Amino acid sequence: MFSHIMVGSNDLDRSKTFYDALFGKEAKRDEKGRLSYGRKGAVFMVSNPIDGQAATHANGGTVGFAFDSEDEVNAWHAAGCAAGGKPCEDPPGYRGNAFGKLYLAYLRDPDGNKLCGLYRPQQ
């Protein structure tokens, strides 16, 4: 559905520490210093804003990451919290919505971007 998602950061070194821990691997950096992480054909990127203004998070925006089990979601959430992320919304667990029963965990990165770990069991 998408080629990549990019969020802004005011401190790329801090973001690298957080996202390296969150994803369990080292970021790739491009010639502009932007961070990128790939998984299952999708790319997540972190950048200082190109316009030189401060990075701000999107109110109401969420970046979701798909996982293969509840355990992977829980490990992702724990790693994010240990690396400076802040849990938000309800604790990790199952919720129902128009797409069925989903296992979700939410947190905010050090710049305030809202992230979601999602496991969709076979229904």
C-alpha positions in Angstrom: 0.0 0.0 0.0 2.9 2.4 0.7 6.5 2.7 -0.4 7.8 4.4 2.8 6.9 6.4 5.8 9.1 9.2 7.1 8.8 11.0 10.5 10.7 14.1 11.5 13.2 14.4 14.3 15.0 17.2 16.0 17.9 15.0 17.1 18.9 12.2 14.7 21.4 10.7 17.0 18.8 10.3 19.7 16.3 8.9 17.2 19.0 6.4 15.9 19.5 5.1 19.5 15.7 4.8 20.0 14.9 3.2 16.6 18.0 0.9 16.6 16.8 -0.5 19.9 13.1 -0.6 18.7 13.9 -2.5 15.5 16.8 -4.5 16.9 19.1 -3.5 14.0 21.3 -0.6 12.9 19.9 2.1 10.7 21.2 2.8 7.2 22.1 6.4 6.6 21.9 8.2 3.3 24.0 11.1 2.1 21.8 13.6 4.0 22.1 11.6 7.2 18.5 10.3 7.2 17.9 7.0 8.9 16.1 4.1 7.2 15.0 0.7 8.4 13.5 -2.0 6.1 11.2 -4.9 6.9 9.2 -7.1 4.6 9.5 -4.7 1.7 8.5 -1.6 3.6 10.8 1.3 4.6 10.6 3.5 7.7 12.7 6.7 7.6 13.6 9.4 10.1 14.8 12.8 8.9 15.5 16.3 10.1 12.8 18.5 8.3 14.1 19.6 4.9 12.6 23.1 5.4 14.9 23.7 8.4 11.9 24.1 10.8 11.5 22.1 14.0 10.1 18.6 13.7 6.6 18.1 15.2 4.5 15.0 15.5 1.2 14.6 13.7 -1.8 14.9 16.1 -4.0 12.0 15.1 -1.3 10.4 13.0 0.0 6.9 13.8 2.6 4.8 12.1 1.8 1.1 12.3 4.3 -1.8 12.1 3.1 -5.4 11.4 4.4 -8.3 13.4 4.0 -12.1 13.3 2.9 -12.7 16.9 1.9 -11.2 20.2 5.3 -11.9 21.6 7.0 -9.9 18.8 4.6 -6.9 19.5 5.4 -7.1 23.3 9.1 -7.3 22.7 8.9 -4.3 20.3 6.9 -2.3 22.8 9.3 -3.2 25.7 12.4 -2.3 23.6 10.8 1.0 22.7 10.0 1.9 26.3 13.5 0.9 27.4 15.0 3.1 24.8 13.2 6.3 25.8 9.7 5.8 24.2 6.6 6.5 26.2 3.6 4.1 26.3 0.4 5.6 25.3 -3.3 4.6 25.0 -4.2 1.3 26.6 -1.6 -1.4 27.5 -0.7 -3.9 24.8 -3.6 -6.3 24.2 -6.4 -7.3 21.9 -8.9 -4.8 20.6 -11.8 -5.3 18.1 -12.5 -3.0 15.2 -13.9 -3.0 11.7 -11.0 -5.2 10.6 -11.6 -7.9 13.3 -9.6 -8.7 16.4 -6.1 -7.1 16.5 -3.3 -7.3 19.1 -2.0 -3.7 19.5 0.6 -1.8 21.4 1.2 1.9 21.2 4.0 4.2 22.2 5.5 7.6 21.3 9.1 8.0 20.1 11.3 10.7 21.8 10.0 13.3 19.3 6.4 12.5 20.1 5.6 10.5 16.9 2.9 7.9 17.7 3.8 4.3 16.8 1.8 1.1 16.8 2.9 -2.5 16.8 0.1 -4.8 15.3 -0.4 -8.5 15.2 -3.4 -9.7 13.2 -4.2 -13.4 14.0 -5.8 -15.5 11.3 -9.6 -15.0 11.6 
